[in-house]
Structures are given as structure tokens and as C-alpha cells.
């Protein structure tokens, strides 16, 4: 198995302002604490932006499959020097600029131009958004794929539907629309923290997983554990087992794509 979405951090080394809101996981989480999978892709953990390259170099010393690094895409083409530093680091396979808490319109104009600049380097683009931002992402992807048809974009956490609030129909419709982009992939990740942290049950998550697998196909889905954030909502193993149940009806080859093949392909591991 390749876990395509894991985080590590050490607050004694770098600054992570957002951790003050989740004290249960605000201590150091290092690769030696991760015992769940043999191979992981490290995804940037939102340290202070001016420490982003330090985070890459810190993560790069560990035995990991690859790195999805931070890049300030909103700078438009001015992000190019930052990207140039990232492509010099062989473990860097993609970038992510978290947009889930940004205002309406953030992904358009400068950000979309930054996506184009990223695609020109050959790096992938992870997108972390909330479900209500999918229509805006659709517009940004139109700009990106018109300019760079071969770009590769990975949607984190199925677009973060509000499972605890009962959101489904609107999200499902929007996900179907966004899946029409052939260069877009979907991480089966992050759903426990979108449900009720203390009381979610696997059957509550199954419709979301089933729909994502249906509209993207197993060839464009990849597993992500979202450790250690998943520890806020029941832990890693209940989530992994939920995905295992969700893919039971697929062929062996399709299951292999979700557990490792898609990650290997999109991140060029």
C-alpha cells in the first residue's frame, strides 16, 4: 500500500499556527510514529509560509515516497522562482496551496495562473477545498486545462463534503461535473473529520466513497490516510478498514489502483 496523504510535523522545529485549534494533535508527529503503511507521500502541513522550503528539506531526510510541497500559487507567474527551487529537489512530486479557508474568488485570476506555471514544471497540483468551492474550482480548472491539457490535479478528501451536516446531493452533483476533467484525480481521504468525530459509522461514509469511485473510476482514485489528522476522528485503522470495505466489490486490479497504482502513476513514484 502507498498512503498518498500523510502529514508530519514538529512544532519545536517549525511554526504551525493552525495546531492551536486542535490541541489533541498539536505535539510532534514524526515518521517513526507512523506504523500503518510501508510507503507514504508527505503532504505539506501548513507551516508558516516563509518556512515552506525548510519543511521540504526536513521531510526529505526521511524514508518517504515523495513530497507534495507548499507553493504560493496566488502570486501568479511570480511563483516561478519558488517552483524552480522545488523542482531541484527530486522527492518533490507536486505542490499544494491549501484554499479551503480562502474567500470567494481566490482560485481565479492569479491562482489559476500559478496553477498553469506549476503544470509547466511537470509537478502535480493537490487541491484542498470545501464542497461549496467546487464550482469555483471548476472555473479554475477550465483555465488550467485549456492552457495545459496534460496537467495533473488531485482533489484531496473528495472535496470535503459536510457529512456531519448531511450534505450529499449538491456535493454529488458537483463531484460528477468535476470528474469530467480527465486530468483530475480524487483522493479517498479525509472523510472521518467531515463526519461527527466521535460517532461516525462506516455506513455513513460508504455513499460518498461509492460515488467518488463511480464518477472518477478506480483508475483515478487513490487512498490517503490523512494521518495524524484522522486521529481526531477515530484513528487510522477504522478509516482504512472503511475504504477496504468500500472497494470489496472491485476487481483485484482496480483495488490495486486505489491502494498503490494510481499514486505511483500520478506522483511518478
N, C-alpha and C positions, 0 to 999 in steps of 0.2 A: 504494500500500500504506500502511496505517496500522499501525504497530507498537504494539500495545496494552499493551506491558510493557517499558519501558526504565528503567534507573536512571542517575542522575548523582550524583556526589559529589565533594567537595573536602575532604580531611581537614585542610587548613590552615585551613578556614573553620568546619567543624562536626565533632563527635566521632562516630566510628563504631567502637564498641568491637569489633564482630564482625570487622572487617577484619584484626585481628591474626592471625586464624586462616587467612587467605587472602592471604599477602603478595604473591602474584603479581599481584593486582588492587588492592592497597592504596593505590596512587597515585591522583591526581586523574583522574577520568573526566568530561569535560565535553561539552556538546552539539557543540562544534566537532570533537571526536574521533569523533563518531558519523557514519559516512558511508554507512550501509546503507539508510536509508529516508527518504522525504521528510517524513513526519509521524509523530510519536511521542506516546504518552501516558506521562508521567513517573509512576512509582510510587514512593512513599516508600521511602527506602533505609535505614531503621532507624538514623537518627542518635539521639543522646541524646534521650529523650522531651521534656525541657524545651526543646529546640531545634527542635521539630517545626514550629512556625509560622514560624520563621526559614527552615527548609528550604523551606517552601511559597513564601515570598516570594522566596527566592533562585532557585528553579526558575521562578517566574513571570516572571522577566525574560527568559527565553529564548523562542525561537520554537518552541513546542510546542503540541500539540493540546489537551492537558488534563492535569490533575494528580489522582492518587489519593493523598490525604494521610493522614497518621497521625492517629488519634484513640484515646484510651484507653477503649475500649468497656467494659472491665471495671468502670468507675466507675458503670455502670448509668445512670439518668436524670441523674446528676451530670455526665455527659459533655456535656450540652446546651449549657452556655456555650462549650465548646470548639468544638462543631459550629456554633454561631452565628457564631463568628469565621471559620470555614471558608466558610460559605455567602456571606459578604460578598466573597469572592474569586472572581470569575467563572470563572477557569480551573479551580477545584476542581470535579471532577465526581463524585468518590467518596472513600471512605476505606478504609484497610486497617490493621488491628491484627494484626500477624503472630502467629499462635498455634502455629506448628509445634514450638516448643520448650517449650510450657507444659504443666503437669501435667494429668492426667486430671481432667475436670470443669470445666476453665477456661471452656469456651464456654457453660456453662449458667448459670442464675441471672443474676448481674449483667451478664455479657457479652451474653446474649440480650436483656436489657432495653436495653442500649446499642445493639444492632442495631436494635431497634424505634425507638428515638429517632432513629437515623440515617435509617431509612426514612421517618420523618415529615418530614424536611427535604427529601426528594427526592434525596438523594445515594445513589449505589450503594455496595455493600459488597463489597470484594475479600476473599477468604478464602485465606490461605496456610497449609495444613495438611499433615500427612503422612498416608499412606494408612490407617494404623491409627486415625486420628482421624475418619475419615468417619462411623462410626456415631454418634459424639458430635455431629458437625456435623448429622447427620440430626435429632437431637433438638432441637438449637438452631433449625434451620430450621422444624421443626414449630411451635415457639413463635412465631418471627418471622412466618411466613406466615399463621398463624391470626390474629395481631393486625393484620398489614399485608399483605393478599393481593397488593398491587401492588408490593411491594418487589422490588428487583433485586439479585441476588447473583452475583458472578463467582468461580468456582473457579479459582485460579491453578495452573498446572503440572500439570493433570489430577489434582490431589490427591497429587502426589509419590509414585508407586509406586516401590518399591525395585527398579529394573530390574537393577542390578548384582547383587542377591541373588536374582534370578529370580522376584520376586513378580509374579503376574499374576491367578490365578483369584479369590482373595479380593478383590483390588482391583477387578477387572472386575465382580464381582457387586455390590459396594458402589457402584460408579460407576453401574451401571444403576439401582439404587434411588434414588440421589440425583438422577439425571436426571429422575425423575418429577415433581419440582417445576418447574412451567412458568416460574417466575421465576428459575431458576438457569441461568447461562451458564458456559461452560468455555473457558479459555484454552489453546490449543495452544502450550504454552511449557514451558521448564524441564526437558525430558526428558534432554538430554545430561548434565547434572550429577547425574541419578539413575542413569545408567548408569556404566560404567567410564570415567573421564575420558579415559584415554589410548588406549583400544582399542575404543570403541563403534563399531558399524556401523549404517548407516541401517536395514537389515532388522531389527535388534533392536528398533527403536522403532516400526516400522510397525504391529504388532498393537495397541499402546497407542493410537496415533493413530486407527487404523481403528475401534476400539471406541468411543472418545470421540465421533467423528463420527457413528457409528451411533446411539448412545443419546441424544445431545443433538440431532442433526441439524445440518447446516451453518448453519442459521438461528440456532443458539445457540452456535456456536463462533467463536472469534476468535484471530488469530495474535498471538503475543508472542515477541520475540527474546530477552528476559531478558539484554540486554547491560548491563554487561560481564561479568556472572557467567558467561555462556556461554563466555567466553574461557578459563575454567578447563578446559573440556571440548571443545576443538577449534575453537571460534570460531563466529562468527555465520553465515557463509555455508554451512558444512556443515549447520547446523541448518535454515536457511531452505530449502535445497535438499531436505532430507529431507521437510519439510512440503509443498513443491511436488510432490514425487513422490507423497506420500500422498493428495493431492487431485486427482490427474490424472484419475481416473475420474468426477469430479463434473461437473455441468453448469457452463457459464460463470457463470450466475447464482449457483449455490451456491459456486463458488470466490470470486466477488466478495464474498459474505457473509463468508467466512472471512478474506479479506485486508483488508477495509475496512468492509463494510456492517454487520456485527454490532457492531464497535467504535463506529462512528458512531451506531448506534441506542442501544446501552446506555449510552454515556457522553454522549449528546446533544451530539455534537461539531458 
